[in-house]
Amino acid sequence: MSEACTWLGIARATYYRWKAAVETERTEAVAEKISELCIHSPSRFELEPATTPP
């Protein structure tokens, strides 16, 4: 990675800072989408009793 950063003319710290920001944005976007789906979707996994009455 060091050689690639040198070739591009950027510091390694800049690359790693950018990489961390992109991963954080991606993670937040996925978490937000999952949250929206859970809030706006009818529950498909309702709890049922462990035993059924006779």
ModelCIF file with pLDDT and N, C-alpha, C, O atoms, coordinates in Angstrom:
data_MODEL
#
_entry.id   MODEL 
#
_entity.id                         1 
_entity.type                       polymer 
_entity.pdbx_number_of_molecules   1 
#
_entity_poly.entity_id                      1 
_entity_poly.type                           'polypeptide(L)' 
_entity_poly.nstd_linkage                   no 
_entity_poly.nstd_monomer                   no 
_entity_poly.pdbx_seq_one_letter_code       MSEACTWLGIARATYYRWKAAVETERTEAVAEKISELCIHSPSRFELEPATTPP 
_entity_poly.pdbx_seq_one_letter_code_can   MSEACTWLGIARATYYRWKAAVETERTEAVAEKISELCIHSPSRFELEPATTPP 
_entity_poly.pdbx_strand_id                 A 
#
loop_
_entity_poly_seq.entity_id 
_entity_poly_seq.num 
_entity_poly_seq.mon_id 
_entity_poly_seq.hetero 
1 1  MET n 
1 2  SER n 
1 3  GLU n 
1 4  ALA n 
1 5  CYS n 
1 6  THR n 
1 7  TRP n 
1 8  LEU n 
1 9  GLY n 
1 10 ILE n 
1 11 ALA n 
1 12 ARG n 
1 13 ALA n 
1 14 THR n 
1 15 TYR n 
1 16 TYR n 
1 17 ARG n 
1 18 TRP n 
1 19 LYS n 
1 20 ALA n 
1 21 ALA n 
1 22 VAL n 
1 23 GLU n 
1 24 THR n 
1 25 GLU n 
1 26 ARG n 
1 27 THR n 
1 28 GLU n 
1 29 ALA n 
1 30 VAL n 
1 31 ALA n 
1 32 GLU n 
1 33 LYS n 
1 34 ILE n 
1 35 SER n 
1 36 GLU n 
1 37 LEU n 
1 38 CYS n 
1 39 ILE n 
1 40 HIS n 
1 41 SER n 
1 42 PRO n 
1 43 SER n 
1 44 ARG n 
1 45 PHE n 
1 46 GLU n 
1 47 LEU n 
1 48 GLU n 
1 49 PRO n 
1 50 ALA n 
1 51 THR n 
1 52 THR n 
1 53 PRO n 
1 54 PRO n 
#
_struct_asym.id          A 
_struct_asym.entity_id   1 
#
loop_
_ma_qa_metric.id 
_ma_qa_metric.mode 
_ma_qa_metric.name 
_ma_qa_metric.software_group_id 
_ma_qa_metric.type 
1 global pLDDT . pLDDT 
2 local  pLDDT . pLDDT 
#
_ma_qa_metric_global.metric_id      1 
_ma_qa_metric_global.metric_value   78.59 
_ma_qa_metric_global.model_id       1 
_ma_qa_metric_global.ordinal_id     1 
#
loop_
_ma_qa_metric_local.label_asym_id 
_ma_qa_metric_local.label_comp_id 
_ma_qa_metric_local.label_seq_id 
_ma_qa_metric_local.metric_id 
_ma_qa_metric_local.metric_value 
_ma_qa_metric_local.model_id 
_ma_qa_metric_local.ordinal_id 
A MET 1  2 80.00 1 1  
A SER 2  2 85.00 1 2  
A GLU 3  2 88.00 1 3  
A ALA 4  2 86.00 1 4  
A CYS 5  2 83.00 1 5  
A THR 6  2 88.00 1 6  
A TRP 7  2 86.00 1 7  
A LEU 8  2 85.00 1 8  
A GLY 9  2 91.00 1 9  
A ILE 10 2 89.00 1 10 
A ALA 11 2 92.00 1 11 
A ARG 12 2 91.00 1 12 
A ALA 13 2 93.00 1 13 
A THR 14 2 90.00 1 14 
A TYR 15 2 90.00 1 15 
A TYR 16 2 91.00 1 16 
A ARG 17 2 90.00 1 17 
A TRP 18 2 88.00 1 18 
A LYS 19 2 87.00 1 19 
A ALA 20 2 86.00 1 20 
A ALA 21 2 85.00 1 21 
A VAL 22 2 82.00 1 22 
A GLU 23 2 82.00 1 23 
A THR 24 2 83.00 1 24 
A GLU 25 2 81.00 1 25 
A ARG 26 2 81.00 1 26 
A THR 27 2 86.00 1 27 
A GLU 28 2 85.00 1 28 
A ALA 29 2 85.00 1 29 
A VAL 30 2 86.00 1 30 
A ALA 31 2 84.00 1 31 
A GLU 32 2 86.00 1 32 
A LYS 33 2 86.00 1 33 
A ILE 34 2 82.00 1 34 
A SER 35 2 81.00 1 35 
A GLU 36 2 82.00 1 36 
A LEU 37 2 79.00 1 37 
A CYS 38 2 76.00 1 38 
A ILE 39 2 77.00 1 39 
A HIS 40 2 75.00 1 40 
A SER 41 2 71.00 1 41 
A PRO 42 2 67.00 1 42 
A SER 43 2 65.00 1 43 
A ARG 44 2 60.00 1 44 
A PHE 45 2 58.00 1 45 
A GLU 46 2 56.00 1 46 
A LEU 47 2 52.00 1 47 
A GLU 48 2 57.00 1 48 
A PRO 49 2 57.00 1 49 
A ALA 50 2 60.00 1 50 
A THR 51 2 66.00 1 51 
A THR 52 2 59.00 1 52 
A PRO 53 2 57.00 1 53 
A PRO 54 2 56.00 1 54 
#
loop_
_atom_site.group_PDB 
_atom_site.id 
_atom_site.type_symbol 
_atom_site.label_atom_id 
_atom_site.label_alt_id 
_atom_site.label_comp_id 
_atom_site.label_asym_id 
_atom_site.label_entity_id 
_atom_site.label_seq_id 
_atom_site.pdbx_PDB_ins_code 
_atom_site.Cartn_x 
_atom_site.Cartn_y 
_atom_site.Cartn_z 
_atom_site.occupancy 
_atom_site.B_iso_or_equiv 
_atom_site.pdbx_formal_charge 
_atom_site.auth_seq_id 
_atom_site.auth_comp_id 
_atom_site.auth_asym_id 
_atom_site.auth_atom_id 
_atom_site.pdbx_PDB_model_num 
ATOM 1   N N  . MET A 1 1  ? 0.828   -1.178  0.000  1.00 80.00 ? 1  MET A N  1 
ATOM 2   C CA . MET A 1 1  ? 0.000   0.000   0.000  1.00 80.00 ? 1  MET A CA 1 
ATOM 3   C C  . MET A 1 1  ? 0.875   1.245   0.000  1.00 80.00 ? 1  MET A C  1 
ATOM 4   O O  . MET A 1 1  ? 0.526   2.271   -0.585 1.00 80.00 ? 1  MET A O  1 
ATOM 5   N N  . SER A 1 2  ? 1.993   1.137   0.655  1.00 85.00 ? 2  SER A N  1 
ATOM 6   C CA . SER A 1 2  ? 2.913   2.271   0.727  1.00 85.00 ? 2  SER A CA 1 
ATOM 7   C C  . SER A 1 2  ? 3.337   2.733   -0.669 1.00 85.00 ? 2  SER A C  1 
ATOM 8   O O  . SER A 1 2  ? 3.365   3.932   -0.948 1.00 85.00 ? 2  SER A O  1 
ATOM 9   N N  . GLU A 1 3  ? 3.664   1.785   -1.538 1.00 88.00 ? 3  GLU A N  1 
ATOM 10  C CA . GLU A 1 3  ? 4.093   2.136   -2.897 1.00 88.00 ? 3  GLU A CA 1 
ATOM 11  C C  . GLU A 1 3  ? 2.961   2.768   -3.690 1.00 88.00 ? 3  GLU A C  1 
ATOM 12  O O  . GLU A 1 3  ? 3.187   3.715   -4.443 1.00 88.00 ? 3  GLU A O  1 
ATOM 13  N N  . ALA A 1 4  ? 1.758   2.263   -3.533 1.00 86.00 ? 4  ALA A N  1 
ATOM 14  C CA . ALA A 1 4  ? 0.607   2.822   -4.247 1.00 86.00 ? 4  ALA A CA 1 
ATOM 15  C C  . ALA A 1 4  ? 0.339   4.251   -3.798 1.00 86.00 ? 4  ALA A C  1 
ATOM 16  O O  . ALA A 1 4  ? 0.060   5.120   -4.624 1.00 86.00 ? 4  ALA A O  1 
ATOM 17  N N  . CYS A 1 5  ? 0.422   4.496   -2.510 1.00 83.00 ? 5  CYS A N  1 
ATOM 18  C CA . CYS A 1 5  ? 0.208   5.857   -1.999 1.00 83.00 ? 5  CYS A CA 1 
ATOM 19  C C  . CYS A 1 5  ? 1.288   6.805   -2.508 1.00 83.00 ? 5  CYS A C  1 
ATOM 20  O O  . CYS A 1 5  ? 1.002   7.946   -2.871 1.00 83.00 ? 5  CYS A O  1 
ATOM 21  N N  . THR A 1 6  ? 2.521   6.329   -2.532 1.00 88.00 ? 6  THR A N  1 
ATOM 22  C CA . THR A 1 6  ? 3.615   7.148   -3.042 1.00 88.00 ? 6  THR A CA 1 
ATOM 23  C C  . THR A 1 6  ? 3.386   7.455   -4.516 1.00 88.00 ? 6  THR A C  1 
ATOM 24  O O  . THR A 1 6  ? 3.562   8.596   -4.944 1.00 88.00 ? 6  THR A O  1 
ATOM 25  N N  . TRP A 1 7  ? 3.000   6.457   -5.292 1.00 86.00 ? 7  TRP A N  1 
ATOM 26  C CA . TRP A 1 7  ? 2.761   6.633   -6.715 1.00 86.00 ? 7  TRP A CA 1 
ATOM 27  C C  . TRP A 1 7  ? 1.625   7.628   -6.966 1.00 86.00 ? 7  TRP A C  1 
ATOM 28  O O  . TRP A 1 7  ? 1.679   8.417   -7.910 1.00 86.00 ? 7  TRP A O  1 
ATOM 29  N N  . LEU A 1 8  ? 0.577   7.583   -6.098 1.00 85.00 ? 8  LEU A N  1 
ATOM 30  C CA . LEU A 1 8  ? -0.552  8.504   -6.235 1.00 85.00 ? 8  LEU A CA 1 
ATOM 31  C C  . LEU A 1 8  ? -0.274  9.883   -5.640 1.00 85.00 ? 8  LEU A C  1 
ATOM 32  O O  . LEU A 1 8  ? -1.009  10.839  -5.888 1.00 85.00 ? 8  LEU A O  1 
ATOM 33  N N  . GLY A 1 9  ? 0.789   9.970   -4.859 1.00 91.00 ? 9  GLY A N  1 
ATOM 34  C CA . GLY A 1 9  ? 1.154   11.255  -4.261 1.00 91.00 ? 9  GLY A CA 1 
ATOM 35  C C  . GLY A 1 9  ? 0.326   11.609  -3.044 1.00 91.00 ? 9  GLY A C  1 
ATOM 36  O O  . GLY A 1 9  ? 0.099   12.786  -2.766 1.00 91.00 ? 9  GLY A O  1 
ATOM 37  N N  . ILE A 1 10 ? -0.130  10.591  -2.308 1.00 89.00 ? 10 ILE A N  1 
ATOM 38  C CA . ILE A 1 10 ? -0.879  10.851  -1.082 1.00 89.00 ? 10 ILE A CA 1 
ATOM 39  C C  . ILE A 1 10 ? -0.204  10.141  0.083  1.00 89.00 ? 10 ILE A C  1 
ATOM 40  O O  . ILE A 1 10 ? 0.512   9.155   -0.094 1.00 89.00 ? 10 ILE A O  1 
ATOM 41  N N  . ALA A 1 11 ? -0.447  10.660  1.259  1.00 92.00 ? 11 ALA A N  1 
ATOM 42  C CA . ALA A 1 11 ? 0.115   10.039  2.459  1.00 92.00 ? 11 ALA A CA 1 
ATOM 43  C C  . ALA A 1 11 ? -0.689  8.788   2.806  1.00 92.00 ? 11 ALA A C  1 
ATOM 44  O O  . ALA A 1 11 ? -1.892  8.727   2.555  1.00 92.00 ? 11 ALA A O  1 
ATOM 45  N N  . ARG A 1 12 ? -0.024  7.801   3.377  1.00 91.00 ? 12 ARG A N  1 
ATOM 46  C CA . ARG A 1 12 ? -0.730  6.578   3.795  1.00 91.00 ? 12 ARG A CA 1 
ATOM 47  C C  . ARG A 1 12 ? -1.830  6.894   4.789  1.00 91.00 ? 12 ARG A C  1 
ATOM 48  O O  . ARG A 1 12 ? -2.904  6.295   4.743  1.00 91.00 ? 12 ARG A O  1 
ATOM 49  N N  . ALA A 1 13 ? -1.567  7.840   5.694  1.00 93.00 ? 13 ALA A N  1 
ATOM 50  C CA . ALA A 1 13 ? -2.578  8.214   6.692  1.00 93.00 ? 13 ALA A CA 1 
ATOM 51  C C  . ALA A 1 13 ? -3.834  8.741   6.015  1.00 93.00 ? 13 ALA A C  1 
ATOM 52  O O  . ALA A 1 13 ? -4.943  8.482   6.481  1.00 93.00 ? 13 ALA A O  1 
ATOM 53  N N  . THR A 1 14 ? -3.673  9.471   4.932  1.00 90.00 ? 14 THR A N  1 
ATOM 54  C CA . THR A 1 14 ? -4.821  9.981   4.179  1.00 90.00 ? 14 THR A CA 1 
ATOM 55  C C  . THR A 1 14 ? -5.626  8.836   3.607  1.00 90.00 ? 14 THR A C  1 
ATOM 56  O O  . THR A 1 14 ? -6.854  8.837   3.694  1.00 90.00 ? 14 THR A O  1 
ATOM 57  N N  . TYR A 1 15 ? -4.953  7.858   3.024  1.00 90.00 ? 15 TYR A N  1 
ATOM 58  C CA . TYR A 1 15 ? -5.634  6.690   2.469  1.00 90.00 ? 15 TYR A CA 1 
ATOM 59  C C  . TYR A 1 15 ? -6.417  5.954   3.549  1.00 90.00 ? 15 TYR A C  1 
ATOM 60  O O  . TYR A 1 15 ? -7.592  5.644   3.356  1.00 90.00 ? 15 TYR A O  1 
ATOM 61  N N  . TYR A 1 16 ? -5.783  5.673   4.678  1.00 91.00 ? 16 TYR A N  1 
ATOM 62  C CA . TYR A 1 16 ? -6.449  4.915   5.729  1.00 91.00 ? 16 TYR A CA 1 
ATOM 63  C C  . TYR A 1 16 ? -7.600  5.706   6.351  1.00 91.00 ? 16 TYR A C  1 
ATOM 64  O O  . TYR A 1 16 ? -8.608  5.116   6.738  1.00 91.00 ? 16 TYR A O  1 
ATOM 65  N N  . ARG A 1 17 ? -7.468  7.021   6.453  1.00 90.00 ? 17 ARG A N  1 
ATOM 66  C CA . ARG A 1 17 ? -8.552  7.866   6.953  1.00 90.00 ? 17 ARG A CA 1 
ATOM 67  C C  . ARG A 1 17 ? -9.738  7.796   5.996  1.00 90.00 ? 17 ARG A C  1 
ATOM 68  O O  . ARG A 1 17 ? -10.883 7.664   6.428  1.00 90.00 ? 17 ARG A O  1 
ATOM 69  N N  . TRP A 1 18 ? -9.461  7.884   4.693  1.00 88.00 ? 18 TRP A N  1 
ATOM 70  C CA . TRP A 1 18 ? -10.511 7.785   3.676  1.00 88.00 ? 18 TRP A CA 1 
ATOM 71  C C  . TRP A 1 18 ? -11.187 6.416   3.735  1.00 88.00 ? 18 TRP A C  1 
ATOM 72  O O  . TRP A 1 18 ? -12.413 6.323   3.686  1.00 88.00 ? 18 TRP A O  1 
ATOM 73  N N  . LYS A 1 19 ? -10.389 5.360   3.839  1.00 87.00 ? 19 LYS A N  1 
ATOM 74  C CA . LYS A 1 19 ? -10.916 4.001   3.874  1.00 87.00 ? 19 LYS A CA 1 
ATOM 75  C C  . LYS A 1 19 ? -11.836 3.808   5.078  1.00 87.00 ? 19 LYS A C  1 
ATOM 76  O O  . LYS A 1 19 ? -12.907 3.216   4.938  1.00 87.00 ? 19 LYS A O  1 
ATOM 77  N N  . ALA A 1 20 ? -11.447 4.288   6.244  1.00 86.00 ? 20 ALA A N  1 
ATOM 78  C CA . ALA A 1 20 ? -12.261 4.163   7.456  1.00 86.00 ? 20 ALA A CA 1 
ATOM 79  C C  . ALA A 1 20 ? -13.573 4.924   7.301  1.00 86.00 ? 20 ALA A C  1 
ATOM 80  O O  . ALA A 1 20 ? -14.619 4.445   7.740  1.00 86.00 ? 20 ALA A O  1 
ATOM 81  N N  . ALA A 1 21 ? -13.532 6.103   6.682  1.00 85.00 ? 21 ALA A N  1 
ATOM 82  C CA . ALA A 1 21 ? -14.744 6.889   6.488  1.00 85.00 ? 21 ALA A CA 1 
ATOM 83  C C  . ALA A 1 21 ? -15.715 6.180   5.554  1.00 85.00 ? 21 ALA A C  1 
ATOM 84  O O  . ALA A 1 21 ? -16.921 6.169   5.802  1.00 85.00 ? 21 ALA A O  1 
ATOM 85  N N  . VAL A 1 22 ? -15.200 5.591   4.486  1.00 82.00 ? 22 VAL A N  1 
ATOM 86  C CA . VAL A 1 22 ? -16.057 4.885   3.527  1.00 82.00 ? 22 VAL A CA 1 
ATOM 87  C C  . VAL A 1 22 ? -16.696 3.669   4.191  1.00 82.00 ? 22 VAL A C  1 
ATOM 88  O O  . VAL A 1 22 ? -17.887 3.421   4.005  1.00 82.00 ? 22 VAL A O  1 
ATOM 89  N N  . GLU A 1 23 ? -15.935 2.922   4.950  1.00 82.00 ? 23 GLU A N  1 
ATOM 90  C CA . GLU A 1 23 ? -16.472 1.737   5.628  1.00 82.00 ? 23 GLU A CA 1 
ATOM 91  C C  . GLU A 1 23 ? -17.529 2.131   6.647  1.00 82.00 ? 23 GLU A C  1 
ATOM 92  O O  . GLU A 1 23 ? -18.533 1.435   6.799  1.00 82.00 ? 23 GLU A O  1 
ATOM 93  N N  . THR A 1 24 ? -17.313 3.245   7.351  1.00 83.00 ? 24 THR A N  1 
ATOM 94  C CA . THR A 1 24 ? -18.283 3.727   8.334  1.00 83.00 ? 24 THR A CA 1 
ATOM 95  C C  . THR A 1 24 ? -19.574 4.140   7.645  1.00 83.00 ? 24 THR A C  1 
ATOM 96  O O  . THR A 1 24 ? -20.661 3.810   8.120  1.00 83.00 ? 24 THR A O  1 
ATOM 97  N N  . GLU A 1 25 ? -19.467 4.862   6.526  1.00 81.00 ? 25 GLU A N  1 
ATOM 98  C CA . GLU A 1 25 ? -20.660 5.277   5.784  1.00 81.00 ? 25 GLU A CA 1 
ATOM 99  C C  . GLU A 1 25 ? -21.437 4.066   5.294  1.00 81.00 ? 25 GLU A C  1 
ATOM 100 O O  . GLU A 1 25 ? -22.664 4.031   5.388  1.00 81.00 ? 25 GLU A O  1 
ATOM 101 N N  . ARG A 1 26 ? -20.734 3.085   4.779  1.00 81.00 ? 26 ARG A N  1 
ATOM 102 C CA . ARG A 1 26 ? -21.385 1.870   4.269  1.00 81.00 ? 26 ARG A CA 1 
ATOM 103 C C  . ARG A 1 26 ? -22.099 1.140   5.403  1.00 81.00 ? 26 ARG A C  1 
ATOM 104 O O  . ARG A 1 26 ? -23.242 0.712   5.240  1.00 81.00 ? 26 ARG A O  1 
ATOM 105 N N  . THR A 1 27 ? -21.442 0.996   6.539  1.00 86.00 ? 27 THR A N  1 
ATOM 106 C CA . THR A 1 27 ? -22.031 0.311   7.680  1.00 86.00 ? 27 THR A CA 1 
ATOM 107 C C  . THR A 1 27 ? -23.271 1.047   8.169  1.00 86.00 ? 27 THR A C  1 
ATOM 108 O O  . THR A 1 27 ? -24.287 0.421   8.469  1.00 86.00 ? 27 THR A O  1 
ATOM 109 N N  . GLU A 1 28 ? -23.194 2.368   8.251  1.00 85.00 ? 28 GLU A N  1 
ATOM 110 C CA . GLU A 1 28 ? -24.338 3.156   8.697  1.00 85.00 ? 28 GLU A CA 1 
ATOM 111 C C  . GLU A 1 28 ? -25.494 3.052   7.717  1.00 85.00 ? 28 GLU A C  1 
ATOM 112 O O  . GLU A 1 28 ? -26.650 2.983   8.134  1.00 85.00 ? 28 GLU A O  1 
ATOM 113 N N  . ALA A 1 29 ? -25.204 3.040   6.424  1.00 85.00 ? 29 ALA A N  1 
ATOM 114 C CA . ALA A 1 29 ? -26.252 2.933   5.413  1.00 85.00 ? 29 ALA A CA 1 
ATOM 115 C C  . ALA A 1 29 ? -26.966 1.590   5.509  1.00 85.00 ? 29 ALA A C  1 
ATOM 116 O O  . ALA A 1 29 ? -28.191 1.527   5.409  1.00 85.00 ? 29 ALA A O  1 
ATOM 117 N N  . VAL A 1 30 ? -26.211 0.528   5.700  1.00 86.00 ? 30 VAL A N  1 
ATOM 118 C CA . VAL A 1 30 ? -26.807 -0.806  5.825  1.00 86.00 ? 30 VAL A CA 1 
ATOM 119 C C  . VAL A 1 30 ? -27.651 -0.884  7.094  1.00 86.00 ? 30 VAL A C  1 
ATOM 120 O O  . VAL A 1 30 ? -28.761 -1.414  7.063  1.00 86.00 ? 30 VAL A O  1 
ATOM 121 N N  . ALA A 1 31 ? -27.147 -0.372  8.194  1.00 84.00 ? 31 ALA A N  1 
ATOM 122 C CA . ALA A 1 31 ? -27.898 -0.396  9.452  1.00 84.00 ? 31 ALA A CA 1 
ATOM 123 C C  . ALA A 1 31 ? -29.189 0.405   9.330  1.00 84.00 ? 31 ALA A C  1 
ATOM 124 O O  . ALA A 1 31 ? -30.224 -0.004  9.855  1.00 84.00 ? 31 ALA A O  1 
ATOM 125 N N  . GLU A 1 32 ? -29.136 1.529   8.648  1.00 86.00 ? 32 GLU A N  1 
ATOM 126 C CA . GLU A 1 32 ? -30.327 2.352   8.457  1.00 86.00 ? 32 GLU A CA 1 
ATOM 127 C C  . GLU A 1 32 ? -31.366 1.615   7.605  1.00 86.00 ? 32 GLU A C  1 
ATOM 128 O O  . GLU A 1 32 ? -32.557 1.651   7.917  1.00 86.00 ? 32 GLU A O  1 
ATOM 129 N N  . LYS A 1 33 ? -30.934 0.963   6.554  1.00 86.00 ? 33 LYS A N  1 
ATOM 130 C CA . LYS A 1 33 ? -31.840 0.221   5.691  1.00 86.00 ? 33 LYS A CA 1 
ATOM 131 C C  . LYS A 1 33 ? -32.501 -0.928  6.453  1.00 86.00 ? 33 LYS A C  1 
ATOM 132 O O  . LYS A 1 33 ? -33.705 -1.144  6.322  1.00 86.00 ? 33 LYS A O  1 
ATOM 133 N N  . ILE A 1 34 ? -31.737 -1.650  7.233  1.00 82.00 ? 34 ILE A N  1 
ATOM 134 C CA . ILE A 1 34 ? -32.290 -2.744  8.036  1.00 82.00 ? 34 ILE A CA 1 
ATOM 135 C C  . ILE A 1 34 ? -33.322 -2.204  9.017  1.00 82.00 ? 34 ILE A C  1 
ATOM 136 O O  . ILE A 1 34 ? -34.388 -2.795  9.193  1.00 82.00 ? 34 ILE A O  1 
ATOM 137 N N  . SER A 1 35 ? -33.009 -1.095  9.646  1.00 81.00 ? 35 SER A N  1 
ATOM 138 C CA . SER A 1 35 ? -33.931 -0.477  10.587 1.00 81.00 ? 35 SER A CA 1 
ATOM 139 C C  . SER A 1 35 ? -35.237 -0.090  9.900  1.00 81.00 ? 35 SER A C  1 
ATOM 140 O O  . SER A 1 35 ? -36.317 -0.343  10.435 1.00 81.00 ? 35 SER A O  1 
ATOM 141 N N  . GLU A 1 36 ? -35.146 0.522   8.718  1.00 82.00 ? 36 GLU A N  1 
ATOM 142 C CA . GLU A 1 36 ? -36.340 0.904   7.962  1.00 82.00 ? 36 GLU A CA 1 
ATOM 143 C C  . GLU A 1 36 ? -37.181 -0.326  7.619  1.00 82.00 ? 36 GLU A C  1 
ATOM 144 O O  . GLU A 1 36 ? -38.404 -0.304  7.759  1.00 82.00 ? 36 GLU A O  1 
ATOM 145 N N  . LEU A 1 37 ? -36.530 -1.384  7.175  1.00 79.00 ? 37 LEU A N  1 
ATOM 146 C CA . LEU A 1 37 ? -37.254 -2.600  6.825  1.00 79.00 ? 37 LEU A CA 1 
ATOM 147 C C  . LEU A 1 37 ? -37.970 -3.190  8.033  1.00 79.00 ? 37 LEU A C  1 
ATOM 148 O O  . LEU A 1 37 ? -39.103 -3.657  7.916  1.00 79.00 ? 37 LEU A O  1 
ATOM 149 N N  . CYS A 1 38 ? -37.332 -3.173  9.167  1.00 76.00 ? 38 CYS A N  1 
ATOM 150 C CA . CYS A 1 38 ? -37.942 -3.723  10.377 1.00 76.00 ? 38 CYS A CA 1 
ATOM 151 C C  . CYS A 1 38 ? -39.124 -2.881  10.834 1.00 76.00 ? 38 CYS A C  1 
ATOM 152 O O  . CYS A 1 38 ? -40.134 -3.424  11.281 1.00 76.00 ? 38 CYS A O  1 
ATOM 153 N N  . ILE A 1 39 ? -39.012 -1.576  10.730 1.00 77.00 ? 39 ILE A N  1 
ATOM 154 C CA . ILE A 1 39 ? -40.071 -0.677  11.185 1.00 77.00 ? 39 ILE A CA 1 
ATOM 155 C C  . ILE A 1 39 ? -41.278 -0.724  10.249 1.00 77.00 ? 39 ILE A C  1 
ATOM 156 O O  . ILE A 1 39 ? -42.420 -0.722  10.710 1.00 77.00 ? 39 ILE A O  1 
ATOM 157 N N  . HIS A 1 40 ? -41.036 -0.766  8.956  1.00 75.00 ? 40 HIS A N  1 
ATOM 158 C CA . HIS A 1 40 ? -42.107 -0.645  7.971  1.00 75.00 ? 40 HIS A CA 1 
ATOM 159 C C  . HIS A 1 40 ? -42.629 -1.974  7.439  1.00 75.00 ? 40 HIS A C  1 
ATOM 160 O O  . HIS A 1 40 ? -43.506 -1.971  6.574  1.00 75.00 ? 40 HIS A O  1 
ATOM 161 N N  . SER A 1 41 ? -42.140 -3.078  7.907  1.00 71.00 ? 41 SER A N  1 
ATOM 162 C CA . SER A 1 41 ? -42.597 -4.382  7.437  1.00 71.00 ? 41 SER A CA 1 
ATOM 163 C C  . SER A 1 41 ? -43.413 -5.071  8.518  1.00 71.00 ? 41 SER A C  1 
ATOM 164 O O  . SER A 1 41 ? -43.113 -4.953  9.706  1.00 71.00 ? 41 SER A O  1 
ATOM 165 N N  . PRO A 1 42 ? -44.442 -5.787  8.101  1.00 67.00 ? 42 PRO A N  1 
ATOM 166 C CA . PRO A 1 42 ? -45.175 -6.565  9.111  1.00 67.00 ? 42 PRO A CA 1 
ATOM 167 C C  . PRO A 1 42 ? -44.266 -7.673  9.648  1.00 67.00 ? 42 PRO A C  1 
ATOM 168 O O  . PRO A 1 42 ? -43.433 -8.222  8.928  1.00 67.00 ? 42 PRO A O  1 
ATOM 169 N N  . SER A 1 43 ? -44.445 -7.972  10.891 1.00 65.00 ? 43 SER A N  1 
ATOM 170 C CA . SER A 1 43 ? -43.604 -8.993  11.512 1.00 65.00 ? 43 SER A CA 1 
ATOM 171 C C  . SER A 1 43 ? -43.918 -10.357 10.921 1.00 65.00 ? 43 SER A C  1 
ATOM 172 O O  . SER A 1 43 ? -45.081 -10.760 10.876 1.00 65.00 ? 43 SER A O  1 
ATOM 173 N N  . ARG A 1 44 ? -42.914 -11.059 10.476 1.00 60.00 ? 44 ARG A N  1 
ATOM 174 C CA . ARG A 1 44 ? -43.088 -12.391 9.922  1.00 60.00 ? 44 ARG A CA 1 
ATOM 175 C C  . ARG A 1 44 ? -42.595 -13.461 10.892 1.00 60.00 ? 44 ARG A C  1 
ATOM 176 O O  . ARG A 1 44 ? -42.771 -14.655 10.649 1.00 60.00 ? 44 ARG A O  1 
ATOM 177 N N  . PHE A 1 45 ? -41.996 -13.045 11.957 1.00 58.00 ? 45 PHE A N  1 
ATOM 178 C CA . PHE A 1 45 ? -41.433 -13.992 12.913 1.00 58.00 ? 45 PHE A CA 1 
ATOM 179 C C  . PHE A 1 45 ? -42.053 -13.772 14.281 1.00 58.00 ? 45 PHE A C  1 
ATOM 180 O O  . PHE A 1 45 ? -41.356 -13.474 15.251 1.00 58.00 ? 45 PHE A O  1 
ATOM 181 N N  . GLU A 1 46 ? -43.370 -13.922 14.349 1.00 56.00 ? 46 GLU A N  1 
ATOM 182 C CA . GLU A 1 46 ? -44.044 -13.735 15.625 1.00 56.00 ? 46 GLU A CA 1 
ATOM 183 C C  . GLU A 1 46 ? -43.739 -14.925 16.533 1.00 56.00 ? 46 GLU A C  1 
ATOM 184 O O  . GLU A 1 46 ? -43.582 -16.058 16.078 1.00 56.00 ? 46 GLU A O  1 
ATOM 185 N N  . LEU A 1 47 ? -43.663 -14.637 17.797 1.00 52.00 ? 47 LEU A N  1 
ATOM 186 C CA . LEU A 1 47 ? -43.381 -15.694 18.765 1.00 52.00 ? 47 LEU A CA 1 
ATOM 187 C C  . LEU A 1 47 ? -44.611 -16.570 18.937 1.00 52.00 ? 47 LEU A C  1 
ATOM 188 O O  . LEU A 1 47 ? -45.730 -16.067 19.030 1.00 52.00 ? 47 LEU A O  1 
ATOM 189 N N  . GLU A 1 48 ? -44.407 -17.853 18.977 1.00 57.00 ? 48 GLU A N  1 
ATOM 190 C CA . GLU A 1 48 ? -45.474 -18.806 19.210 1.00 57.00 ? 48 GLU A CA 1 
ATOM 191 C C  . GLU A 1 48 ? -45.164 -19.546 20.502 1.00 57.00 ? 48 GLU A C  1 
ATOM 192 O O  . GLU A 1 48 ? -44.003 -19.678 20.890 1.00 57.00 ? 48 GLU A O  1 
ATOM 193 N N  . PRO A 1 49 ? -46.195 -20.021 21.154 1.00 57.00 ? 49 PRO A N  1 
ATOM 194 C CA . PRO A 1 49 ? -45.936 -20.764 22.396 1.00 57.00 ? 49 PRO A CA 1 
ATOM 195 C C  . PRO A 1 49 ? -45.086 -22.005 22.103 1.00 57.00 ? 49 PRO A C  1 
ATOM 196 O O  . PRO A 1 49 ? -45.178 -22.585 21.021 1.00 57.00 ? 49 PRO A O  1 
ATOM 197 N N  . ALA A 1 50 ? -44.278 -22.398 23.053 1.00 60.00 ? 50 ALA A N  1 
ATOM 198 C CA . ALA A 1 50 ? -43.401 -23.553 22.889 1.00 60.00 ? 50 ALA A CA 1 
ATOM 199 C C  . ALA A 1 50 ? -44.213 -24.835 22.816 1.00 60.00 ? 50 ALA A C  1 
ATOM 200 O O  . ALA A 1 50 ? -43.829 -25.770 22.114 1.00 60.00 ? 50 ALA A O  1 
ATOM 201 N N  . THR A 1 51 ? -45.318 -24.892 23.522 1.00 66.00 ? 51 THR A N  1 
ATOM 202 C CA . THR A 1 51 ? -46.192 -26.065 23.465 1.00 66.00 ? 51 THR A CA 1 
ATOM 203 C C  . THR A 1 51 ? -47.594 -25.608 23.117 1.00 66.00 ? 51 THR A C  1 
ATOM 204 O O  . THR A 1 51 ? -48.012 -24.509 23.481 1.00 66.00 ? 51 THR A O  1 
ATOM 205 N N  . THR A 1 52 ? -48.301 -26.448 22.422 1.00 59.00 ? 52 THR A N  1 
ATOM 206 C CA . THR A 1 52 ? -49.674 -26.104 22.079 1.00 59.00 ? 52 THR A CA 1 
ATOM 207 C C  . THR A 1 52 ? -50.615 -26.753 23.076 1.00 59.00 ? 52 THR A C  1 
ATOM 208 O O  . THR A 1 52 ? -50.357 -27.865 23.536 1.00 59.00 ? 52 THR A O  1 
ATOM 209 N N  . PRO A 1 53 ? -51.700 -26.076 23.415 1.00 57.00 ? 53 PRO A N  1 
ATOM 210 C CA . PRO A 1 53 ? -52.638 -26.667 24.373 1.00 57.00 ? 53 PRO A CA 1 
ATOM 211 C C  . PRO A 1 53 ? -53.307 -27.907 23.776 1.00 57.00 ? 53 PRO A C  1 
ATOM 212 O O  . PRO A 1 53 ? -53.510 -27.980 22.564 1.00 57.00 ? 53 PRO A O  1 
ATOM 213 N N  . PRO A 1 54 ? -53.650 -28.885 24.628 1.00 56.00 ? 54 PRO A N  1 
ATOM 214 C CA . PRO A 1 54 ? -54.257 -30.134 24.112 1.00 56.00 ? 54 PRO A CA 1 
ATOM 215 C C  . PRO A 1 54 ? -55.629 -29.918 23.514 1.00 56.00 ? 54 PRO A C  1 
ATOM 216 O O  . PRO A 1 54 ? -56.255 -30.869 23.045 1.00 56.00 ? 54 PRO A O  1 
#
